[in-house]
Amino acid sequence: MLILIAGPYRSGTNDQPELMEKNLRYLEEVALPLFRAGHIPMIGEWVALPLMKVAGSKKPGDTIYDEIAYPIANRLLTKCDAVLRLPGESKGADQDVKIAKERGLKVFYRLEDILMITNNDIL
């Protein structure tokens, strides 16, 4: 499955780059186990951050950031099979879950649940 990993990125950081980077690492911690289980992990920031840089975004929340950050996840969800919603407050991740459910995608809340299903060859 192509699985969007959703969780806090900007939330609770007061736009401090080091805290945003820490949140990104938190999201990325589950990417390798998903890959090793045969899935393709995806994080919206992996696509959005380079695009924002090229487009000239200067800070989180500027016009370019808003143009790209959340719409990327929405577009990715047209290609994804599932969402893994990691713990932590995040309006963006909550929106990803809402969209995923509307589109009939699987939504998981624990990495272990995906790995258990994968290991049992139920997917």
ABEGO torsion letter per residue (X at the ends): XBBBBBBBAABGAGGBAAAAAAAAAAAAAAAAAAAAAGBBBBBAAAAAAAAAAAAGBABBGBAAAAAAAAAAAAAAAAABABBBBBBEBBAAAAAAAAAAAAAGBBBBABAAAAAAAAAAGAX
